[in-house]
Amino acid sequence: MVKVLFSDHDFPDIELELELFRRHGIGVEVAQCRTEDEVIAAAKGCYGILVQYAPITDRVLAALPEVGIVSRLGAGYDTIDTDACARHGVWVANSPDYGVGEVATHALGLALAVSRNLVAYHRDIAAGTWHYESSGKLRRPHGMTLGIVGLGRIGKRMAQISRDVFGRVVAYDPYLIDGDFPVFVERVHSLDALARVADVASLHTPLTKETRGMIGAGFFAAMQHGSYLVNTARGAVVDVPALLAALDAGQVAAAGL
């Protein structure tokens, strides 16, 4: 029987996935791998790996010559060494539609939470303080510009659900042609240009060698004083020490992560 490894997961129920494999006569080994060695040990004799977080590296693939496909539960695939997969002739798949609406809605929720001081209001009310000025100054969202970094599926959905909340929506994505920009989204042609106009910057880019740490000190310095950052992409897209410094200086008023 052809067998695959379900390398790891944090779901309470995977019966749907297991039934799909069973229906097609495919055996499944289920594990909770966190390291290369654990993947190698669990995937012996398997022809494919269904992965959530486990590392798929050159070392793993070299030890598993029977593996022909690695498929990611989710859109991002930064734990998979795609160059190594190409060298070993291993197909890579992902789930590009996974979480589109959920992530965009959460990003909008974070944008409103940071710009409307919701966490500070909650803290103050829990401490017995009830006053509309207790959390500091509020800004009307309709007078603010939302800047979206990465206009893929989630970025586009974020733009769609946010356009009636914020007065202006701009986006930066060097990999899209002009025709792929919705008519209600203004295109900016650099990160610096987006930082200069965005009151709220929302990140929706995959984690790659190009994007790792790209939201850093230069980006924050270009932002208007007291702007906001929302990141529902991978954490490593942001240079965290630079963000902390910007928060301490008040250059960034708040971050929703």
Secondary structure, DSSP 8 states (H G I E B T S, - for coil): --EEEE-----S--HHHHHHHHHTT-EEEE----SHHHHHHHTTT-SEEEESS--B-HHHHHT-TT--EEEESSS--TTB-HHHHHHTT-EEE--TTTTHHHHHHHHHHHHHHHHTTHHHHHHHHHTT---TTTT-----GGGSEEEEE--SHHHHHHHHHHTTTSSEEEEE-TTS-GGGS-TTSEE-SSHHHHHHH-SEEEE-----TTTTT-BSHHHHHHS-TTEEEEE-S-GGGB-HHHHHHHHHHTSEEEEE-
